[in-house]
Every structure is written in C-alpha cells, then in structure tokens.
Amino acid sequence: SGVVDIHSDEYIIGQNIRKYRKQKAGHKKTSAMLWTLTAPIFSGIENGERGVKLRDAEAVCQSLGVSMDTLMDEEDEPPCADTSIQENTIC
C-alpha cells in the first residue's frame, strides 16, 4: 500500500460511506455483510485504498439512503484526513 490521495474519488467516496454509515449507527462488519463485501474489502473502500464497483456503490447508496452525488461530494475538510493533527479523533 502507498500514500492515499485524499482528493481522489476513491478516498472521498470511502470517507463519505464511513460518515453516513456511522450516522446510521451501523457496524462495519454488519454493513459489509449487508453489502456482500468482505470486511477487508469494505475497510479498503472506506480508507480510499480501493475503488467500489458501480453495483456495490448503488447498494451502498440504497442502504444508507443517500444519492451517488452525495457519496461523491468532497467536503472542505475530509473527516480524519490528517491524523497527525487529529490524534484524538476516532475514525
């Protein structure tokens, strides 16, 4: 693995999936099973280390109740983008 580009589509989508999943109070393992993704793949998607297939993205959107545009929306400050500054933030 290498350095993850925090402005890449994969990272932005992954961070938004994490954010909306946590807002739904879903557990990562449960979410991964619901979306037929293994936990390591799901973790890689949330961390921006791997992309998400279109059919999986559609299932994620439906499960979270958000649109694909919402998942692709880049915030001014992505959550947990710089863990050296936000050491006390739990991601």
Secondary structure as UniProt FT lines:
FT   TURN            6..7
FT   HELIX           9..23
FT   TURN            24..25
FT   HELIX           28..34
FT   TURN            35..36
FT   HELIX           39..46
FT   TURN            47..48
FT   HELIX           54..64
FT   HELIX           68..71
FT   TURN            79..80
FT   TURN            83..85
FT   TURN            87..88
//
